[in-house]
Amino acid sequence: MRRLAFMFITGNRTMAPTQPLHRTAMTTASSPARPIVLHRFELSGHCHRVELMLRLLDLAFVTQDVDLRQGEHKRAGFLALNPFGQVPVIEDDGIVMGDSNAILVYLALRYAPPSWLPREPLGAAQVQRWLSAAAGPLAYGAARSRVAQLFALERDCTEAIAAAHALFGVMEHTLQAHGFLAGETPTIADVAMYSYTAHAPEGNVSLHAYARLRDWLRRIEALPGFAPMPASRIGLAA
């Protein structure tokens, strides 16, 4: 599913969080005035990339779970937050924003050291290239194949699996040159690409042929504050 970035300002309305306050271990450049509210579906890689960024930056946040199976994301209460009816959405002191990659950019520019999203043109463009890959071939490849397994959809995923392998081949080649996708230090590009790549076997996409990619996954998992997305016993991971 293609996701569109948007941002709009509300008053002080915030849906009541259902989960406890989360904090992690890495010092950040600044902190939110109050805990950020993350509206999520726990098994969504789009949501996990935002939750992972919050944890890596040690930003205080609470979670509000949205039941996609029951269509909660299409009901009036949620549509008031995001007219596109998609998770994730964050609320940050009056700012409401949807689209996982847009949220990563927002968090990086507002709260993170510049290394997470370089300000110079080449570095910023290299990160943007991978954000586009996350919204394109990753979403229509590994993520699409996984969601078919997760929701037991009757869907031919042959093309999606092939697209995933094509993307992972590009990532494997890129990781010959440096430790992370856009250079030698982690950026939001790595956060955007991590979750669906790590869980690709759940969508019948094997990572066996991609040694450098698997090493990259381990480097991300070693970052202070890292927390995984819950595993699902489906596909090759069953």
N, C-alpha and C positions, 0 to 999 in steps of 0.2 A: 504494500500500500504506500503510495507516495505521500509525503508529509510536507505541508506548507507552513512557512514561518509566519508568526504574527505576534504582535504585542499590543496590549492596550491597558489603560490605567483604570483602576476601580477606586472605590472608596476604601473603607477599612473592613469590608466584608471578607471574612475568611471562613471557609467550611471547617467544622470542628474536626481536628485530627483524631484518628483512631489508633495511632501507634505512639509509643513513647519517644521522647527526645533522643536523637542520635548525635553522638560526637565521635571523632576519631583522633588521630595522633599527630598530624602534620601541622606545623605552624603556617599560617597564611598571612597575606598582606593586610587584610581587613576582615571584619566580621559583620554579619547582618544585624540590624537593630533588634530583630526578634527572629525566632526560628523560622526558616523557610518551610513552607508547606509543599510537599511533593505529592501530587495526585498520580497514582501509578496502578498498574497491574503487575504483580510481583514477578510473573514469568515472561514479561515483555523485555526484550533486549533493548528497545528504545528507552524504556523506563530505567532499566539497569544502568545504561550509560550515564544518565543524569545522576542517579543515586551514587554511582561509583565516583563521579566527579565531586559531588558534595562531600563524600568521605575522604577522598584524596586531598581536598582542600581544608578538611576539618571544619566544615561549616555546620552550625547547628541546624537541624531540620527535623521535621516530623512527617510521617507518611499518612496519606489518606487513600486507602485501597478502593479501587474502582472495579466492579465486577463486570468484566467484558462479557462473560458467558451469559449473564442475565440482561445484557444490553444497557447497563447503567450509564455508559458513556454517550448514549443517544437520548437520554432523558433530559427534561428541562433544566434540572439543577446543574448538571454537568455542562450542558450546552451554554448556560449562562457564563461559564468560565471559558469554554472553548467551543465556538460555533462549528468548528470542524468535527467535533465529536471524537477526538483522538486523545490518547494518553501518550506521553506525560504532559502534565501542566504543573507549573510552579506558581506559588504566590509568595512574593517577597516584599513585604512592607508596602502594600498597595499596588505593586506591579504584578500583573498576571501575564504569563507567557506560556505558549505551547510550542511544540516542535522540538524534538530532542536536540538536534544540532544547533538550533537557534538558542536554546537554553545553555548549551555548552559555551557558546560564544559569549552570551550574557554573563555567565558565572566567571569565565576567564577574564573578561574585561573589567568586571566590577570587583572581583575578590582575589584573583590569582596573580602570582608573580608573572612578569611578561614572558617567561620561558614557555608557559602553557599555550600562549597564542602570540607569536612574535609580532612586533609592530612594524618591522621593516618589510618592504614589499615582497622580496623573494621568500622570506620565511613565512609570511602570512599566506602567500599564494600556494606554497607547498602544503600547508595545513589545509587550505580550502580544497585542494585537489582530493584529499582523502575524505573530507566531509561530503564532497560530491559522490565519491565512491560508496560511502556509507548509505547515502540516500538513493543510490542507483543500483549498481551490481550486487552490493551486499544485501540490500533490501529485497531485490527481485531474484536473488540467488539463494544463499544460505538461509536467510530469514524466511523467505516464502516456503521453502521446502520444510523447514522446521515447524512453521505454523500449521502446515497441513497435517503433520504428525500430532502436534499438540492438541488440535481441535478435531482430530479424526475426520478430516475433510476428504472427500473423494475427488482428488486432484492429481493430474499427471504432472509429476515434478521432474521429468526428464530434463527439460530445458533449464529449470531452476538449478538442478544439481550440476549441470554442465557449466552454467554461469558462475556458480560458486567455485568450481575448480579453476576456471579461467582467471577469476579474481585472485584466488589464493596463489596461483602461479606468478602473477604480477607482484604480489606481496612478497613471495619467496625471493624473487629476483631483487626487489628493492632492498630487502634486508641483508643482502650481501654487502652493501655499502656502509650501512650504519645500524646501530642497535635498535632504533625506533623508526617509525614510518617517515617522519619528516626531519630526521637528524639524529644526533647522539643523545638527546634528552627527550623525555616524554612530553607530548603535547595533547591538545584535545583531539587531534587526529587519531592517536592511539586509543583514546577513550571511546571515540565514536565507532571504531572498528573492532574493539575487543569482544563485546558480549556475544554477538551472533557468530563471530569466528570461533570463539571458544566452545560454543554450544552447537556448532555445525554438525557433529555426529548425531545429534538428536533429530536432525533432518536428513539422515542417511548420506551425509557428506563426510568422507573419511579425511583425516588430517595426516595420515600415515606418511604420505609422500613429501611432506613439507617440514623438514627438520628446522630450518631457520624460523619459520613461522611459529612452530611449537616453542622454540627458545624465546621468541618475542613474547608469547603468551606468558611464559614463566617470569620474564622480566617485569611485566606489568603486575603479575600476581605477587611479586616481591616488593612492590612499592608500599611505603607506609600508609596505612589506612585502607588498603585494598580489602574488599569483601566480595565474594562471588555471587552470581545469580544462582538461585536454587536449581539443582539439576533435575531433569525430567527423564524418567526411564522409558524412553521412546526411541525409535529409529535404531541406529547403530549403538546407541547408549542403553538400550533395553537390557 
